[in-house]
């Protein structure tokens, strides 16, 4: 009788079930005898447990200031270049002052005239006041002198205000650095006409960006799985790609309240403030951030690989099961643990420094499993050949 392919599929499934039963029985018997299974031996050591969360970040200046001019005009002098360090009050840009200087001179002349007219009006008022007191002139004539004096005072006040405004416009043609810092970017060149940052509806022409880089921020995207472990004030190490051998120290100063989702990956921006007195960190550099989650010194450390879930959970204790070497055998043993990561686990009770734990080697089990699969494939090949 010819067998269909479904007969062979069913036969293969039966063989797989029987093979699994065979392997589980053999493995169980070998574990109970402890003779054929080999163990990788791992020792309990005393040291420092240091758990970190890693993330990629970008170096950014803390205080980046975009410099604009309050005045419009032609740039006559621009003595800065990108990368220059400038002190607060240093010259950034000087515009053409020809028209503004003419306004200052005109305003000064108007003030001089106004002062002379005020002096004349004051003298006239004084004379008429004496005549009025002697009843040599009428009240109307005296009031006329008082009016002329008031008008002269108003004219002088307007002239003085105009002169002050002209001086202000003249000073605005000179742009100075608002802070100590480094010129990060320069947007214009000498000879270019720029617009005012105040009167222009577009916001005016930017001249340069300056930032104090003695302290910088590193903005890192921490995965939502890890962000719950991060706290403001925790220390963090920053390794810039430009200086892979140098670790910069910093502290977390801010955690974003809202996530960024990019390609279905949810991350939260964590800001680390880093001292940069040597100026090595530049704006826009890529960096890796290692945030310290927990740190305990002088504790017993067990390889996490050697610990498994306890068969008897205890709500009051954090218990794990392991295989402890006793003589030439490995016996089941329970331990209490504390902090843990993928590599090490803090042991709080149940083990001592120097104890040896065992992890069963799976190479022999894998060989038996591969052998069973090979027999199944051979059986399927034989059945397929017979059906043709």
C-alpha atoms as one frame of an Amber mdcrd trajectory, in Angstrom:
protein
   0.000   0.000   0.000   1.371   3.440  -0.938   1.520   5.984   1.885   0.580
   9.644   1.388   2.750  12.478   2.602   0.351  13.054   5.527   1.143   9.581
   6.846   4.795  10.530   6.991   4.016  13.874   8.665   2.022  12.044  11.335
   4.785   9.491  11.722   7.328  12.298  12.146   5.243  13.943  14.881   4.971
  10.659  16.759   8.730  10.186  16.548   9.318  13.754  17.838   7.059  13.123
  20.864   8.773   9.823  21.623  12.203  11.413  21.190  11.343  14.253  23.560
  10.108  11.750  26.129  13.313   9.762  25.707  15.572  12.794  26.135  13.695
  14.121  29.178  13.871  10.730  30.878  17.559  10.315  30.119  18.412  13.872
  31.215  16.471  13.404  34.444  18.249  10.159  35.228  21.620  11.730  34.477
  20.901  14.733  36.675  19.924  12.406  39.502  23.106  10.393  39.118  25.269
  13.444  38.494  27.776  11.303  36.610  27.411  12.167  32.923  26.469  15.845
  32.957  29.378  18.257  33.025  29.179  21.575  34.845  30.712  24.940  34.277
  32.103  26.070  37.611  31.548  29.684  38.692  32.848  31.133  41.956  31.349
  33.572  44.476  33.469  36.719  44.703  33.371  39.887  46.750  33.272  43.157
  44.869  31.198  46.159  43.780  27.785  45.809  42.196  27.370  48.595  39.647
  24.253  48.656  37.506  23.954  51.127  34.641  21.616  52.074  31.813  23.191
  53.025  28.492  21.807  55.429  25.910  22.994  57.447  22.931  23.029  61.221
  23.196  24.090  64.522  21.658  26.154  67.280  23.244  24.310  70.613  23.413
  25.222  74.007  24.894  23.275  75.015  27.986  22.925  78.733  27.129  22.984
  79.266  23.371  22.331  82.900  22.469  21.539  84.066  18.946  22.921  87.563
  18.454  20.957  90.098  16.396  21.250  93.836  15.874  18.649  96.326  17.036
  19.694  98.535  14.111  19.564  97.928  10.388  22.368  98.741   8.004  25.591
  97.779   6.282  28.132  95.722   8.227  31.448  97.583   8.247  33.311  95.457
  10.783  32.867  91.832  11.832  35.972  90.707  13.786  34.746  87.230  14.781
  35.103  83.729  13.393  33.473  80.466  14.379  35.295  78.896  17.309  36.529
  82.228  18.724  36.201  82.729  22.460  34.731  86.134  23.299  34.259  87.972
  26.576  31.047  89.716  27.494  31.059  93.203  25.926  33.514  92.271  23.149
  32.817  93.692  19.676  30.781  91.363  17.502  29.692  93.676  14.710  29.775
  97.379  13.778  27.362  98.855  11.242  27.757 101.922   9.028  27.236 104.961
  11.301  27.124 107.759   8.722  23.388 108.462   8.824  23.064 107.942  12.577
  25.955 110.303  13.327  24.224 112.964  11.193  21.070 112.449  13.262  23.083
 112.924  16.457  24.603 116.160  15.177  21.196 117.469  14.100  19.646 116.571
  17.434  22.504 118.301  19.265  21.973 121.466  17.221  18.238 121.407  17.946
  19.009 121.072  21.640  21.393 124.023  21.559  18.702 126.189  19.915  16.087
 125.006  22.394  18.360 125.870  25.331  18.981 129.374  23.928  15.256 129.937
  23.382  14.536 128.727  26.908  17.086 131.136  28.319  15.531 134.013  26.394
  12.020 133.033  27.466  13.131 132.832  31.081  14.649 136.331  30.959  11.509
 137.730  29.368   9.375 136.105  32.054  11.546 137.528  34.843  11.329 141.075
  33.459   7.594 140.959  32.940   7.089 139.497  36.386   8.778 142.569  37.920
   6.739 144.922  35.735   3.528 143.106  36.620   4.269 143.338  40.327   4.767
 147.113  39.875   1.483 147.179  37.914   3.232 148.571  34.868   1.845 145.826
  32.536  -1.444 144.015  32.365  -2.144 140.476  33.548  -2.597 139.431  29.927
   0.937 140.558  29.025   2.384 138.663  31.992   0.445 135.480  31.111   1.820
 135.698  27.568   5.391 135.611  28.952   4.491 132.621  31.132   3.133 130.763
  28.077   6.281 131.456  26.046   8.409 130.102  28.912   6.363 126.902  29.096
   6.648 126.403  25.342  10.415 126.892  25.483  10.731 124.321  28.260   8.680
 121.811  26.225  10.807 122.396  23.128  14.009 121.856  25.081  12.645 118.620
  26.586  11.763 117.304  23.109  15.182 118.262  21.780  16.930 116.550  24.680
  14.849 113.398  24.172  15.631 113.420  20.445  19.341 113.681  21.194  19.174
 110.770  23.657  17.330 108.656  21.090  19.907 109.507  18.435  22.722 108.469
  20.785  20.864 105.208  21.476  20.536 104.488  17.754  24.226 105.240  17.368
  25.118 102.809  20.144  22.893 100.139  18.562  25.074 100.151  15.451  27.713
  98.475  17.633  26.772  94.909  18.591  28.585  93.400  21.572  28.767  89.906
  23.043  26.017  89.399  25.646  27.897  86.632  27.503  31.304  84.977  27.774
  31.420  82.098  25.349  32.404  80.503  22.070  31.143  81.593  18.665  29.328
  78.480  17.477  28.039  79.807  14.165  28.411  82.957  12.091  25.589  83.832
   9.693  26.798  87.031   7.955  29.926  88.644   6.519  31.279  92.183   6.383
  29.627  94.224   3.621  26.263  92.550   4.051  23.149  94.598   4.828  21.169
  93.277   7.797  17.717  94.100   9.130  16.763  95.044  12.669  15.782  92.310
  15.088  13.195  94.619  16.677  11.469  96.583  13.941  11.505  93.875  11.251
   8.473  91.570  11.198  10.644  88.601  10.198  12.662  88.878  13.399  15.723
  90.428  11.835  18.963  88.990  10.499  20.903  86.699  12.868  24.574  87.603
  13.128  26.059  84.782  15.198  25.361  82.190  17.889  27.411  82.248  21.083
  27.336  79.815  24.002  29.119  79.347  27.291  30.617  75.859  26.867  32.194
  75.526  30.323  29.199  73.357  31.155  27.265  71.465  28.496  24.185  69.292
  28.357  24.035  65.808  26.895  20.546  64.927  25.696  20.136  61.148  25.657
  17.120  59.060  24.656  16.479  56.426  27.355  14.219  53.504  26.485  10.878
  53.480  28.294  11.802  50.115  29.862  14.723  51.754  31.699  13.458  55.286
  32.316  11.610  54.200  35.461  14.971  53.423  37.070  16.420  56.858  36.301
  16.251  59.665  38.856  17.230  63.331  38.810  20.542  63.777  40.613  21.919
  60.354  39.692  25.513  60.344  38.372  26.238  59.508  34.752  29.339  58.945
  32.668  29.607  60.423  29.164  31.894  58.956  26.509  32.117  61.070  23.374
  32.858  59.277  20.102  35.665  61.768  19.506  37.352  60.787  22.794  36.593
  57.082  23.375  39.241  56.792  26.095  37.946  59.738  28.143  35.020  59.543
  30.568  33.296  62.816  31.424  31.349  62.929  34.677  27.915  64.482  34.958
  24.606  64.438  36.795  21.033  64.075  35.589  19.290  67.445  35.876  16.065
  66.821  33.969  13.869  63.991  32.653  11.396  64.813  29.892   7.746  64.374
  30.918   6.748  63.323  27.397   8.132  60.547  25.238   9.546  60.686  21.721
   8.316  57.881  19.466  10.512  57.138  16.448   9.838  54.055  14.315   7.623
  52.603  17.075  10.432  52.930  19.644   9.480  54.982  22.700  12.222  56.941
  24.422  12.397  59.740  26.995  14.968  62.514  26.754  17.223  62.612  29.803
  19.437  65.689  30.252  22.873  65.283  31.849  24.925  68.334  32.818  28.656
  67.819  32.252  31.611  70.020  33.215  33.629  70.964  30.127  36.345  73.252
  31.440  38.912  71.961  28.927  36.519  72.631  26.045  36.854  69.146  24.569
  33.127  68.593  24.136  31.755  70.418  21.107  28.146  71.211  20.283  26.573
  68.428  18.231  29.027  65.669  19.208  27.623  62.152  19.514  28.147  60.466
  22.858  27.226  57.376  24.833  25.758  57.899  28.283  26.058  55.386  31.127
  23.632  56.245  33.916  24.285  54.695  37.309  21.141  52.956  38.555  22.553
  51.291  41.664  25.928  50.832  43.319  26.854  48.668  46.319  30.435  48.081
  47.414  32.042  45.123  49.210  29.194  42.682  48.558  29.069  39.007  47.559
  28.480  38.623  43.830  27.112  35.532  42.125  26.873  35.025  38.362  23.221
  35.558  37.443  23.521  32.655  35.003  23.887  30.246  37.938  20.631  31.290
  39.650  17.130  30.103  38.815  13.662  30.712  40.247  13.037  28.993  43.550
  10.636  26.028  43.643   9.132  27.475  46.848   8.418  31.212  46.423   8.635
  33.213  49.637   6.744  36.503  49.699   8.984  37.876  52.439  12.310  36.988
  50.835  13.869  37.174  47.378  15.012  33.567  47.026  16.767  31.847  44.145
  17.856  28.258  43.516  21.361  27.233  42.504  23.691  24.215  42.385  26.378
  24.443  45.072  29.502  22.314  44.801  29.894  19.975  47.764  32.905  17.719
  47.418  32.723  16.287  43.896  28.995  16.844  43.485  26.640  19.765  42.871
  23.655  19.861  45.193  20.547  22.088  45.030  20.825  25.097  47.311  18.701
  28.171  48.012  20.091  31.680  48.496  18.697  35.105  49.229  19.543  37.838
  46.766  19.424  41.631  46.453  20.170  43.772  43.426  20.668  41.997  40.130
  21.403  42.497  36.457  22.131  40.201  33.519  25.706  39.558  34.673  25.889
  39.663  38.481  23.537  39.272  41.437  24.125  40.436  45.014  23.913  37.528
  47.481  22.580  38.575  50.894  22.431  35.133  52.561  23.168  31.476  51.863
  26.638  31.660  50.289  30.186  32.600  51.232  33.100  34.039  49.332  34.873
  31.287  47.424  31.840  28.974  47.086  31.566  27.234  43.714  28.317  27.139
  41.749  27.616  24.838  38.834  25.854  25.481  35.535  24.967  22.305  33.537
  26.664  22.109  30.158  24.091  21.572  27.376  26.385  20.391  24.580  25.640
  16.677  25.146  21.889  17.330  25.252  22.131  19.324  22.048  23.980  16.423
  20.334  21.202  13.985  21.289  18.515  16.400  20.063  20.337  16.900  16.750
  20.653  13.095  16.401  16.912  12.617  16.841  16.182  15.285  14.224  18.566
  13.572  11.810  16.792  10.216  12.292  13.441  11.878  11.627  14.757  13.433
   8.417  16.147  10.053   7.319  12.784   8.369   7.963  10.966  11.061   5.968
  13.417  10.677   3.081  12.943   6.900   3.074   9.158   7.228   3.075   9.226
   9.795   0.294  11.415   7.553  -1.845   9.066   4.600  -1.360   6.013   6.582
  -2.382   7.305   7.388  -5.796
